[in-house]
Structure formats: structure tokens, C-alpha cells
Amino acid sequence: MLHGTLFDKGVLAADVATLLADERGFYIAVNDEACRLTGYSRAQLTRLRAGELAADARSRAIYTQLLNGRKIQGRKLVRREDGSIVHCRYWGIKTAITRLPYFLVLIWPTRPPKRKPIA
């Protein structure tokens, strides 16, 4: 877990779920909001890989793009620890810390998209 700097403390206290994954896609750092949004403990989240929170195949495929170095953003479905689904927006980038690749993902809840009435 990253600790110590003002930046780290700001990320840990942020009102948006913040998850950092290593080059293999495993979450290595998550903040309290990530735990609250997903219903998982920090220990549980750090045993998951990027994409395992996704509730559908399309959302899981998005993480493959991220792990291949592409910036990602949009809407996805997140499966909580209790099995319920949360509609979310996300933004993610590949970054480097001490020359090693990492993947930063921000996730926040949103309202489900409006459905068109059936004619």
C-alpha cells in the first residue's frame, strides 16, 4: 500500500473509488471509497485482478484495453461483493512508478441509463 505523502493521503480520502493495479493486473492499492462502492474489504480487493469487478463481458474487455496501454473511459456495470450491480462511470490510464508499469482506475457511481420506451 502506498503511504506517506499528501498525494497518497488525498487519494485515500477521495470521494471516488481509486484502484491501482500492477503489471499483472492485480490491484495493489485501493482507497476506502473503492471498498464502500464494491462492498469488498481492502484485503479482498487486493486479491482481485482488474476486470474481476466487471459485471458483464463488455466491461471485462475494457480492462484488456487498459492492460494493453490504452486510456479507458466510459460507463460500466460493477458487481458488488453481495452480487448486486452498480452503474458506474470510469476513467483509467497506464502509468509508471519507478519505471515500472501500473494502471490507475477511478470509478464513481452514476444513475442507470434511461431506457427508450418500447413502441
C-alpha positions as CSV (number, residue, x, y, z in Angstrom):
1,M,0.0,0.0,0.0
2,L,1.3,3.5,-0.8
3,H,1.6,5.7,2.2
4,G,3.1,8.9,3.4
5,T,2.7,11.8,1.0
6,L,0.0,14.4,0.8
7,F,-1.0,13.0,-2.5
8,D,-1.3,9.5,-1.1
9,K,-3.5,10.8,1.7
10,G,-5.6,12.8,-0.8
11,V,-6.2,9.6,-2.9
12,L,-7.1,7.6,0.2
13,A,-9.7,10.2,1.3
14,A,-11.1,10.8,-2.2
15,D,-14.8,10.6,-2.9
16,V,-14.1,8.5,-6.0
17,A,-13.1,4.8,-6.0
18,T,-9.3,4.7,-6.8
19,L,-7.6,1.5,-7.6
20,L,-4.0,0.9,-8.6
21,A,-3.1,-2.4,-10.4
22,D,0.3,-3.8,-11.1
23,E,1.6,-5.1,-14.5
24,R,-0.2,-8.4,-14.0
25,G,-3.5,-6.6,-13.4
26,F,-3.7,-7.3,-9.7
27,Y,-5.0,-4.4,-7.5
28,I,-2.2,-3.4,-5.2
29,A,-3.7,-0.3,-3.7
30,V,-7.3,0.8,-3.2
31,N,-8.9,3.6,-1.2
32,D,-11.8,3.5,1.2
33,E,-14.3,4.6,-1.4
34,A,-13.4,1.6,-3.6
35,C,-14.3,-0.6,-0.6
36,R,-17.5,1.3,0.0
37,L,-18.6,1.2,-3.6
38,T,-17.8,-2.5,-4.1
39,G,-18.6,-3.9,-0.7
40,Y,-15.3,-5.7,-0.6
41,S,-12.7,-5.1,2.1
42,R,-9.3,-3.8,1.1
43,A,-7.8,-7.3,1.6
44,Q,-10.4,-8.8,-0.6
45,L,-9.9,-6.2,-3.4
46,T,-6.1,-6.6,-3.4
47,R,-6.7,-10.3,-4.3
48,L,-8.7,-9.4,-7.4
49,R,-7.4,-8.6,-10.9
50,A,-8.5,-5.6,-13.0
51,G,-11.7,-6.6,-14.7
52,E,-13.0,-9.0,-12.0
53,L,-15.3,-6.4,-10.6
54,A,-17.0,-6.0,-14.1
55,A,-20.5,-7.4,-14.2
56,D,-20.5,-8.2,-17.9
57,A,-18.2,-9.4,-20.7
58,R,-18.1,-6.0,-22.4
59,S,-16.9,-4.3,-19.1
60,R,-14.2,-7.0,-18.6
61,A,-12.9,-6.4,-22.1
62,I,-12.4,-2.8,-21.3
63,Y,-9.7,-3.8,-18.8
64,T,-7.9,-5.8,-21.5
65,Q,-7.6,-2.5,-23.4
66,L,-6.1,-0.8,-20.3
67,L,-3.6,-3.6,-19.7
68,N,-2.6,-3.1,-23.3
69,G,-1.7,0.5,-22.6
70,R,-4.8,2.3,-23.8
71,K,-6.6,5.0,-21.9
72,I,-10.1,4.0,-21.0
73,Q,-13.2,5.9,-20.0
74,G,-17.0,5.4,-20.2
75,R,-19.7,3.6,-18.3
76,K,-19.7,0.0,-16.9
77,L,-21.5,-2.3,-14.6
78,V,-19.7,-3.1,-11.3
79,R,-20.6,-6.3,-9.4
80,R,-20.5,-5.7,-5.7
81,E,-19.4,-8.4,-3.2
82,D,-23.0,-9.1,-2.4
83,G,-23.8,-9.8,-6.1
84,S,-25.7,-6.5,-6.6
85,I,-24.9,-4.3,-9.6
86,V,-23.9,-0.7,-9.6
87,H,-24.0,1.5,-12.7
88,C,-20.7,3.4,-12.8
89,R,-18.5,5.7,-14.9
90,Y,-14.8,5.0,-15.0
91,W,-11.5,6.5,-16.2
92,G,-8.2,4.7,-16.4
93,I,-4.6,5.1,-17.6
94,K,-1.4,3.2,-17.7
95,T,1.3,5.0,-15.7
96,A,4.8,4.3,-14.4
97,I,6.2,4.4,-10.9
98,T,9.9,4.0,-10.6
99,R,9.9,2.9,-14.2
100,L,7.5,0.0,-13.6
101,P,4.1,-0.1,-15.3
102,Y,1.0,0.4,-13.2
103,F,-2.7,1.0,-14.1
104,L,-4.7,3.7,-12.3
105,V,-8.5,3.4,-12.4
106,L,-11.1,5.8,-11.0
107,I,-14.7,4.6,-10.6
108,W,-17.8,6.5,-9.4
109,P,-21.5,5.6,-9.3
110,T,-24.0,7.1,-11.7
111,R,-27.7,6.6,-12.4
112,P,-28.6,3.8,-14.8
113,P,-29.0,5.0,-18.4
114,K,-32.6,5.8,-19.4
115,R,-34.2,3.2,-21.5
116,K,-36.1,4.1,-24.6
117,P,-39.8,3.2,-24.4
118,I,-40.9,0.2,-26.5
119,A,-43.1,1.4,-29.3
